[in-house]
């Protein structure tokens, strides 16, 4: 990690509670040393929550299985990404038809991608989030079907990965952090880790 971040985190260990290869890769690329530790949790949120409230709630919820298990020198990092479109949260698709419906809904439209990240220690917890606005071109049925069949995006909110084929050929405009859409607002994570130990 960078000298400044290394100095800030001296004596601390980062525990990343995410099986996402994209998030793990971002931590590696930021130069962070970390340990992956996974605990299952049922991702259910109160129905009244909207947008960033959902992402923040679920990000904090993912930290709850670790209560009482963290060491004093560990910083647990949990996160959640929400695709928000027309006052609806587009979660992960369970099958091809759900994925097709989601991408058809997003086609030719703006939507928001919100990623919340929660940092938990034995004495404190902090949650931050970032929002990026993304616009798809008008996608054809053939393009949507090809993407779903080839890339099987069932592990992604909104049923798409901006870093994949659909992003290369379908994203017209993006306002905000690209890495946030992939699944981790890296600038915000870096800044928060710099301030966490203090």
Backbone as a ProteinNet text record, in pm:
[ID]
protein_1_A
[PRIMARY]
XXXXXXXXXXXXXXXXXXXXXXXXXXXXXXXXXXXXXXXXXXXXXXXXXXXXXXXXXXXXXXXXXXXXXXXXXXXXXXXXXXXXXXXXXXXXXXXXXXXXXXXXXXXXXXXXXXXXXXXXXXXXXXXXXXXXXXXXXXXXXXXXXXXXXXXXXXXXXXXXXXXXXXXXXXXXXXXXXXXXXXXXXXXXXXXXXXXXXX
[TERTIARY]
84.7	0	87.5	32.7	110.4	170.7	279.8	346.6	251.1	169.7	79.6	-27.7	-84.6	-185.9	-122.3	-2.9	67.8	94.5	133.8	158.1	28.4	-80	-209.1	-261.5	-234.4	-288.9	-188.8	-76.9	24.3	-36.6	-17.2	-72.1	-212.5	-272.7	-409.8	-411.6	-514.1	-534.3	-672.3	-678.7	-805.9	-867.8	-994.3	-1070.2	-1179.2	-1169.6	-1267.3	-1371.6	-1494.9	-1603.2	-1678.6	-1610.4	-1672.8	-1612.4	-1700.3	-1655.6	-1641	-1674.9	-1670	-1525.9	-1494.9	-1359.2	-1327.1	-1429.9	-1407.1	-1361.3	-1427.5	-1387.7	-1250.1	-1224.5	-1093.6	-983.4	-1009.6	-910.3	-883.9	-988.1	-969.1	-879.5	-900.3	-815.1	-670	-650	-514.3	-452.5	-531.2	-479.7	-451.7	-523.9	-496.5	-373.7	-320.4	-201	-231.1	-355.2	-394.8	-371.6	-310.4	-300.2	-428.1	-488.7	-617.1	-637.2	-728.8	-770	-918	-956.4	-1097	-1158.7	-1269.9	-1340	-1489.7	-1553.9	-1693	-1785.7	-1895.4	-2003.2	-2135	-2217.4	-2344.8	-2444.4	-2524.9	-2631.5	-2746.6	-2868.2	-2984.7	-3005.7	-2994.3	-2996.8	-3140.5	-3206.2	-3342.3	-3343.9	-3409.8	-3416	-3561.5	-3586.5	-3722.3	-3774.7	-3897.3	-3950.5	-3961.6	-3962.9	-3977	-3848.1	-3735.5	-3607.2	-3596.9	-3522.2	-3505.1	-3358.3	-3318.1	-3187.4	-3070.7	-3002.4	-2883.6	-2915.5	-3038.7	-3077.9	-3068.4	-3105.7	-3098.6	-2953.3	-2869.9	-2728.9	-2661	-2687.8	-2625.9	-2675.9	-2806	-2863.2	-2800.1	-2793.2	-2740.3	-2590.5	-2520	-2376.7	-2349.9	-2429	-2415.8	-2461.6	-2569.7	-2622.5	-2517.1	-2437.4	-2335.1	-2224.1	-2216.7	-2116.5	-2165.9	-2297.6	-2353.7	-2305.5	-2282.9	-2235.4	-2096.2	-2024.8	-1888.5	-1882.6	-1998.2	-1999.9	-1939.2	-1845.6	-1781.2	-1667.1	-1639.8	-1533	-1410.9	-1423.5	-1311.9	-1207.5	-1083.8	-974.8	-960.6	-902.5	-891.2	-814.5	-729	-648.8	-707.3	-831.6	-890.6	-993.4	-992.9	-1093.7	-1172	-1297.5	-1384.7	-1446.2	-1441.2	-1498.8	-1610.5	-1732.7	-1847.9	-1909.3	-1978.5	-2032.8	-2154.3	-2230.6	-2346.8	-2371.3	-2410.8	-2439.9	-2586.7	-2649	-2789.8	-2801.9	-2878.5	-2914	-3055.1	-3067.1	-3190.8	-3246.3	-3369.5	-3428.7	-3578.2	-3621.8	-3763.9	-3822.5	-3751.9	-3796.3	-3805	-3727.6	-3723	-3578.7	-3553.8	-3422.7	-3419.3	-3324.3	-3307.7	-3199	-3239.8	-3145.6	-3087.5	-3024.4	-2968.8	-3081.7	-3065.6	-3166.8	-3152.4	-3264.5	-3263.6	-3253.5	-3289.7	-3288.6	-3278.1	-3275.7	-3257.3	-3371.3	-3493.2	-3606.5	-3605.7	-3569.8	-3559.1	-3448.8	-3336.4	-3227.1	-3271.5	-3346	-3395.7	-3489.7	-3579.2	-3672	-3597.4	-3495.2	-3418	-3347.4	-3278.5	-3203.9	-3296.7	-3411.3	-3510.3	-3559.4	-3577.2	-3619.3	-3512.7	-3386	-3276	-3243.6	-3282.7	-3251	-3302	-3210.2	-3246.3	-3274.5	-3239.3	-3274.2	-3151.4	-3168.9	-3072.7	-3108.4	-3008.7	-3031.2	-2915.6	-2931.6	-2827.2	-2768.5	-2637.3	-2570.3	-2513.2	-2556.1	-2517.8	-2443.5	-2321.6	-2245	-2213.1	-2252.7	-2222.8	-2114.6	-2025.6	-1917.1	-1916.4	-1916.6	-1914.6	-1781.1	-1721.3	-1593.8	-1622.2	-1591.6	-1625.5	-1500.8	-1483.6	-1380.4	-1449.7	-1373.5	-1432.8	-1489.9	-1452.4	-1498.7	-1578.1	-1581.9	-1650.9	-1699.1	-1794.5	-1844.1	-1874.9	-1835.1	-1860.2	-1905.7	-2011.4	-2062.5	-2057.4	-2005.5	-2000.4	-2063.1	-2105.3	-2160.1	-2134.3	-2138.1	-2120.9	-2230.5	-2269.5	-2374.5	-2322.4	-2343.1	-2303.3	-2425.4	-2444.5	-2554.9	-2504.2	-2581.6	-2541.4	-2657.6	-2623.9	-2727.1	-2692.2	-2786.5	-2773.6	-2829.6	-2772.8	-2835.4	-2959.3	-3035.4	-3148	-3092.4	-3105.2	-3050.5	-3151.8	-3103.2	-3191.7	-3214.4	-3321.1	-3347.9	-3232.6	-3177.6	-3067.7	-2945	-2916	-2800.7	-2819.6	-2939.6	-2968.3	-2960.6	-3021.4	-3020.4	-2878.4	-2800.5	-2661.4	-2582.8	-2597.2	-2522.2	-2558	-2686	-2730.4	-2682	-2694.9	-2656	-2505.2	-2428.7	-2283.2	-2218.4	-2268.4	-2201.2	-2272.3	-2397.4	-2473.6	-2455.3	-2507.3	-2480.9	-2572.7	-2588.2	-2684.6	-2629.7	-2500	-2440.7	-2426.1	-2491.1	-2472.7	-2605.6	-2604.9	-2722.8	-2756.8	-2886	-2927.8	-2899.3	-2842	-2813.6	-2715.1	-2618.3	-2514.8	-2386.4	-2275.7	-2146.1	-2093.8	-2067.6	-2024.6	-1891.8	-1812.2	-1680.6	-1689.4	-1809.1	-1828.2	-1878.3	-1907.5	-1946.5	-2060.8	-2160.9	-2277.6	-2238.8	-2139.2	-2091.7	-2013.8	-1936	-1854.6	-1940.4	-2050.3	-2130.4	-2256.6	-2291.4	-2421.7	-2425.6	-2315.1	-2317.5	-2291.4	-2388.2	-2374.1	-2307.3	-2339.9	-2293.4	-2283.7	-2185.5	-2169.6	-2127.5	-2195.9	-2163.8	-2124.3	-1995.4	-1948.3	-1841.9	-1820.4	-1712.9	-1743.1	-1651.2	-1664.1	-1648.3	-1547.6	-1523.5	-1641.6	-1715.9	-1835.9	-1938.9	-1948.9	-2043.4	-1995.5	-1865.6	-1810.7	-1835.9	-1839.7	-1873.1	-1798.9	-1710.2	-1638.6	-1593.5	-1640.1	-1594.5	-1454	-1353.7	-1216.9	-1161.6	-1191.5	-1141.9	-1196.6	-1325.7	-1390.4	-1336.8	-1312.1	-1255.5	-1116.8	-1035.6	-900	-904.8	-988.1	-997.1	-1046.4	-1141.3	-1196.7	-1094.3	-1021.7	-918.2	-808.6	-780.2	-679.7	-721	-853.2	-901.3	-949.2	-974.5	-1035	-957.6	-829.1	-758.8	-757.3	-762.4	-760.4	-897.8
-119.5	0	123.5	240.7	362.7	389.7	466.7	496.9	562	658.7	730.1	638.8	551.5	458.4	353.4	310.7	212.8	268.7	394.5	457.9	472.7	507.4	526.8	396.7	284.8	155.8	68.4	125.2	45.3	-22.6	-152.3	-227.7	-279.1	-242.1	-284.9	-386.5	-471	-568.6	-545.3	-540.6	-524.2	-661.3	-675.3	-797.1	-761.7	-816.6	-789.2	-900.4	-865.6	-964.3	-962.9	-1002.2	-1002.7	-1112.6	-1191	-1294.3	-1238.9	-1111.4	-1050.5	-1040.6	-1105.1	-1093.3	-950.9	-873.7	-735.1	-650.6	-665.3	-588.9	-632.4	-760.7	-809.8	-754.5	-749	-696.2	-548.9	-472.3	-329.5	-309.8	-389	-377.3	-409.7	-511.8	-545.6	-430.4	-372	-264.5	-136.8	-118.2	-3.4	-26.8	-149.5	-180	-215.2	-255.2	-288.1	-436.5	-463.8	-601.2	-633.6	-748.8	-780.8	-930.7	-968.9	-1108.4	-1116.6	-1214.4	-1235.3	-1328	-1282.7	-1362	-1349.9	-1459.7	-1457.8	-1512.4	-1440.7	-1487.5	-1463.8	-1566.7	-1553.9	-1471.5	-1394	-1316.7	-1303.8	-1309.9	-1296.2	-1148.3	-1112.6	-971.7	-922.7	-894	-841.7	-706.3	-609.2	-474.4	-432.6	-341.1	-290.2	-229.4	-258.5	-212.6	-61.2	10.4	156.1	225.8	155.8	218.2	243.2	347.9	382.6	411.1	381.6	419.9	392.9	501.1	488.9	427.8	444.9	385.6	233.3	176.4	31	-15.8	51.4	12.5	23.1	131	149.4	45.1	17.4	-82.3	-218.2	-260.8	-392.9	-402.4	-292.7	-291.1	-311.7	-245.1	-263	-403.1	-450.3	-582.6	-691.5	-676.8	-776.4	-782	-679	-678.2	-749.9	-768.5	-822.9	-964.6	-1054.4	-1187.9	-1188.4	-1077.6	-1070.3	-1013.2	-975.4	-917.5	-1015.2	-964.4	-1046.8	-1132.1	-1126.6	-1210.8	-1131	-999.2	-917.9	-897.2	-893.5	-859	-707.2	-653	-506.8	-439	-513	-451.3	-472.6	-522.3	-552.4	-447.8	-416.3	-329	-413	-439	-517.7	-426.9	-469.7	-392.6	-475.6	-421.8	-484.7	-383.5	-432.4	-338.5	-397.1	-306	-347.5	-246.7	-298.7	-213.1	-225.7	-110.9	-104.6	-32.4	-89.2	-19.4	36.9	169.2	240.2	305	264.4	313.7	335.8	458.9	494.1	446.9	482.4	451.7	302.4	223.5	79.8	32.2	-62	-123.6	-249.1	-253	-370.3	-457.1	-562.6	-651	-751.1	-855.4	-958.4	-1041.5	-1075.3	-1154.8	-1302.9	-1369.9	-1512.6	-1601.9	-1546.3	-1628.1	-1537.4	-1599.3	-1523.7	-1426.7	-1466.3	-1378.6	-1255	-1273.3	-1157.3	-1063.9	-1120.4	-1038.1	-962.5	-1031	-966.2	-850.8	-871.2	-766.1	-644.9	-669.2	-558.8	-478.8	-547	-476.2	-405.9	-462.2	-395.3	-267.5	-272.7	-154.4	-45	-86.3	11.1	65.1	-6.9	30.2	170.1	254.7	389.7	484.3	445.3	523.4	554.1	657.3	685.1	601.6	559.7	497.4	534.8	506.6	534.5	404.4	402.1	290.4	344	284.8	331.4	219.1	244.8	147.1	203.8	131.1	168.4	76.8	132.6	55.2	85.4	-20.9	-6.8	-56.2	25.7	-5.9	-27.6	-145.3	-181.6	-226.1	-169.8	-217	-257.8	-298.4	-338.3	-219.4	-97.2	20.6	120.4	104.4	204.7	142.5	211.9	171.9	297.4	294.5	408.5	357	418	381	501.9	480.8	584.4	526.6	614.3	564.8	665.2	615	700	665.9	765.1	747.1	788	701.3	729.6	718.1	815.9	810.7	750.3	654.9	580.8	579.9	596.6	590.9	485.3	395.7	297.5	355.4	314.4	338.7	248.8	262.5	172.6	38.1	-60.8	-193.2	-276.4	-350.7	-438.9	-567.4	-637.1	-764.8	-862.5	-862.5	-952.8	-923.8	-793.9	-756.6	-802.3	-781.3	-821	-972.5	-1044.7	-1190.9	-1246.1	-1189.5	-1234.3	-1214	-1095.9	-1065	-1161	-1181.4	-1269.4	-1412.3	-1461.8	-1599.9	-1618.6	-1518.9	-1531.5	-1503	-1400.7	-1354.5	-1394.3	-1437.1	-1484.9	-1392.2	-1269.7	-1168	-1178.3	-1298.7	-1319.2	-1282.2	-1250	-1210	-1059	-986	-840.8	-766.9	-662.8	-577.9	-518.7	-519.6	-466.7	-559	-675.2	-778.1	-732	-647.1	-613	-571.5	-590.6	-541.5	-442	-320.9	-215.5	-249.3	-333.6	-370.3	-481.1	-534.5	-643.5	-591.2	-683.3	-650.1	-549.7	-567.8	-478.9	-334.4	-317.6	-183.3	-122.7	-206.9	-158.4	-109.2	-178.9	-143	-63.9	-59.7	-4.3	120.3	155.3	272.1	398.5	487.8	614.1	722	724.5	834.5	788	844.2	812	938.2	967.5	1082.5	1033.4	1042.8	997.9	890.8	817.5	719.4	593.1	555.8	430.9	310.2	315.2	200.5	176.1	280.8	266.3	176.8	190.1	108.2	-36.4	-56.2	-191.6	-259.3	-178.2	-237.4	-184	-82.8	-27	115.2	214	352.4	367.1	334.3	319.9	447.8	563	688	705.3	679.3	694	591.2	470.1	365.8	406.4	455.5	500	611.8	712.6	825.1	781.9	689.4	644.3	561.8	474.5	396	486.8	595.2	690.3	751.6	767.3	834.2	739.7	611.9	518.5	499.1	463.2	433	547.8	671.4	787.2	811.8
0	0	0	-25.7	-29.4	108.1	110.7	237.6	336.5	286.5	376.9	434	349.7	398.1	489.1	454.3	536.3	676	681.2	811.2	890.1	819.1	884.7	943.2	874	915.1	988.7	1032.8	1100.4	1224.3	1231.4	1343.7	1321	1208	1178.4	1064.5	1064.8	958.6	896.7	764.2	694.7	670.7	709.6	683.6	582.7	462.7	357.5	355.8	389.9	395.2	263.2	157.3	24.7	-60.9	-122.7	-215.6	-356.9	-375.8	-508.6	-558.7	-670.6	-725	-767.4	-802.5	-843.4	-725.5	-609.9	-491.8	-441.6	-444.5	-401.6	-490.9	-621.1	-714.5	-690.6	-660.8	-631.8	-510.3	-405.3	-286.9	-320.7	-404.2	-446.9	-525.1	-617.1	-701.5	-622	-510.7	-423.5	-336.7	-342.2	-264.4	-119.8	-91.3	45.4	74.2	186.8	233.7	310.4	279.6	342.2	349.3	434.6	448	412.8	332.6	299.5	404.8	462	563.1	533.5	502.1	458.3	566.4	588.4	675.6	602.4	594.1	522.9	603.9	532.6	596	495.7	544	456.9	425.7	299	258.5	239.4	348.9	347.3	415.4	352.3	409.3	428.8	521.2	539.3	409.4	370.9	241.7	226.8	338.6	330.9	288.3	295.2	260.7	111	75.1	-65	-95	-217.7	-268.2	-175.7	-137.1	-52.7	83	130	258.3	252.1	138	120.7	121.7	42.6	34.2	170.3	243.5	375.4	474.7	472.7	564.5	540.2	413.4	382	408.1	383.8	411.7	561.4	644.8	790.2	831.9	767.7	801.2	779.8	675.1	644.3	749.6	833.6	941.1	1066.4	1079.7	1204.4	1238	1140.5	1178.4	1242.4	1229.1	1281.6	1424.1	1479.1	1614.1	1714	1791.7	1893.5	1842.9	1710.8	1655.6	1610.6	1600.6	1552.6	1662.3	1619.6	1710.2	1716.6	1824.1	1838.2	1725.2	1655.6	1549.3	1410	1401.4	1270.9	1228.6	1099.7	1039.2	938.9	971.7	884.3	778.3	652.4	542.5	478.1	483.5	418.3	322.3	220.2	121.1	51.4	-11.9	-89.3	-200.7	-316.8	-431.7	-470.4	-492.9	-531.8	-665.5	-755.7	-879.7	-859.1	-865.9	-833.1	-959.3	-995.6	-1119.4	-1099	-1120.9	-1108.3	-974.7	-867.4	-731	-702.3	-775.9	-752.3	-744	-652.7	-641.6	-727.8	-821	-906.5	-844.9	-777.7	-709.6	-808.8	-757.6	-844.7	-905.4	-1031.4	-1101	-1064.9	-1048.7	-1014.5	-1137.9	-1254.4	-1375.1	-1498.8	-1616.1	-1740.2	-1766.8	-1736.5	-1764.1	-1673.5	-1547.2	-1458.3	-1505.4	-1547.7	-1599.7	-1724.7	-1812.4	-1934.6	-1900.7	-1805.2	-1764.1	-1708.2	-1626.7	-1568.9	-1677.1	-1767.6	-1871.2	-1969.8	-1994.2	-2079.3	-2013	-1882.7	-1806.5	-1809.7	-1800.6	-1799.3	-1938.3	-2042.5	-2179.6	-2213.9	-2262.9	-2303.4	-2188.6	-2067.3	-1948.2	-1862.1	-1778.9	-1672.2	-1549.7	-1475.1	-1345	-1252.6	-1125.9	-1028.1	-976	-960.4	-894.5	-763.3	-654.3	-520.7	-448.9	-409.5	-333.2	-196.3	-93.5	44.4	98.3	178.6	239.6	389.2	469.3	614.4	668.9	754.8	818.8	967	1016.6	1154.5	1230.4	1349.8	1441.6	1571.2	1670.1	1797.9	1873.6	1833.2	1908.4	1825.4	1694.6	1611.2	1480.7	1417.9	1286.5	1205.4	1079.9	991	855.4	802.3	670.1	577.3	458.2	355.3	228.2	138.9	11.4	-99.3	-221	-338.6	-439.2	-517.4	-617.3	-755.1	-852.2	-989.8	-1080.4	-1168.4	-1263.4	-1394.5	-1446.9	-1566.6	-1665.6	-1794.4	-1897.9	-2002.6	-2025.2	-2133.2	-2262.4	-2373.7	-2503.6	-2512.2	-2617.2	-2640.2	-2685.4	-2596.6	-2625.6	-2704.5	-2802.1	-2877.9	-2798.9	-2832.2	-2766.3	-2790.1	-2912	-2944.3	-2857.5	-2836.5	-2753.9	-2609.2	-2557.2	-2419.1	-2403.6	-2496.3	-2489.6	-2500.9	-2591.7	-2608.9	-2480.5	-2422.1	-2299.7	-2186.8	-2165	-2056.2	-2078.2	-2200.3	-2230.1	-2217.1	-2259.7	-2262.6	-2127.8	-2057.6	-1935.7	-1806.5	-1816.6	-1699.8	-1577.8	-1586.7	-1484	-1361.6	-1308.3	-1200.4	-1062.3	-1055.9	-928	-917.5	-1009.2	-1014.6	-999.1	-917.6	-904.4	-1039.9	-1074.6	-1203.5	-1319.6	-1291.4	-1392.5	-1499.3	-1460.5	-1557.5	-1486.4	-1557.4	-1512.3	-1613.3	-1568.7	-1661.3	-1727.1	-1659	-1712.2	-1817.1	-1838.6	-1933.8	-2069.2	-2159.5	-2296.9	-2302.5	-2217	-2219.2	-2188.5	-2101.8	-2070.9	-2186	-2252.7	-2364.3	-2479.6	-2506.5	-2624.6	-2588.8	-2460.3	-2425.4	-2340.4	-2271.9	-2183.9	-2264.6	-2265.9	-2339.9	-2256.2	-2127.4	-2043.2	-1898.9	-1826.2	-1685.4	-1611.1	-1503.2	-1419.6	-1281.7	-1250.2	-1120.4	-1133.8	-1025.9	-1017.3	-1096.2	-1185.5	-1260.2	-1168.1	-1078	-990.5	-897.4	-867.4	-785.4	-855.2	-986.4	-1063.4	-1069.3	-1077.1	-1077.2	-942.3	-834.9	-705.3	-585.3	-605.4	-490.7	-521.7	-443.4	-463.4	-405.1	-485.1	-434.6	-370.5	-429.8	-369.4	-229.3	-212.4	-82.4	17.2	-28.9	57.4	105.3	15.3	50.2	154.7	128.5	221.3	359.4	362	489	566.2	496.8	564	619.8	550.5	598.4	731.9	750.3	871.8	979.7	945.1	1040.1	1170.4	1165.4	1290.2	1389.7	1338.5	1427.6	1487.7
[MASK]
++++++++++++++++++++++++++++++++++++++++++++++++++++++++++++++++++++++++++++++++++++++++++++++++++++++++++++++++++++++++++++++++++++++++++++++++++++++++++++++++++++++++++++++++++++++++++++++++++++++

